[in-house]
Amino acid sequence: MHLSDIRYTILDNFDRFQETNQVWFKENEQYKLKADSFIIDWNNEVKKLVIKTLQDCLRSGGIIIGVFA
């Protein structure tokens, strides 16, 4: 992706919602499952931060690969 592809409206129709009740963690070289409940729900402020971070990545020579349907 190019900097011109990362407009401030790029995430307008993107709904980032995730409800989690269990997470994997590593203990003594083994992966285990434990209870941990949280919700991730991006509001407009979070989306603006994500867009700025993507733009900063490109400005510093990084690469962004996106898949859009």
N, C-alpha and C positions, 0 to 999 in steps of 0.2 A: 504494500500500500504506500501511497505517497501522501505527503502532508496535505495536499489539496483534497484528498479523500476523507480526511478527518475533520468534518465540519461540526459545528456545535449542535446540529440537529440530527446527527448520525444515530443517536440512541433514543430519539423521541418515541419511537414505537417499540422499543426494546423493554420487555418486562422481566427484570431480574428478581425472581422470587424463589427462595429455597427454604424449606422447613426441614430441619435436621433433628433427629432424636438420638442417634448413636454415631460415634466417631471411632475410627481406628487410631491406635497409638502404638508406638514401639517401646517395649520394655524388655531389657535383658536379651536383646537381639531377636525378640519374638513380637509379632504384631497381635494386638488384642483389641477387642471391641468393648467400649464402655458407653454408658448413658451420658449424653450431653445434649441438651435441647436448646436450640436457638433458631432464629429466623433471620434470613438475609433478604431484605426488600429495598432495592435501590430507589431513592427519591431523586428529584432533579438535581439536588446539590451533589449527590454522590456521582451521578452521571456526568456532571460538569467536571468533577475531579478526575474521573476515568478518562474523559476526552483530553483534558490537559495533560495527563500522564502519558497518553498515547502520542500526543503531539510532541512532548518533550523527548520521548524515546526516539522519534524520527529525527528531531533536530540534533540529537547527540550522536547520530549515526546508527541507531538501532534499527531493527526490522520488525514490522508488524505484518502478520499473515491473517487474513480474515476470510470467512466463508459466509456467503449470504445467499439466501433463497428468495 
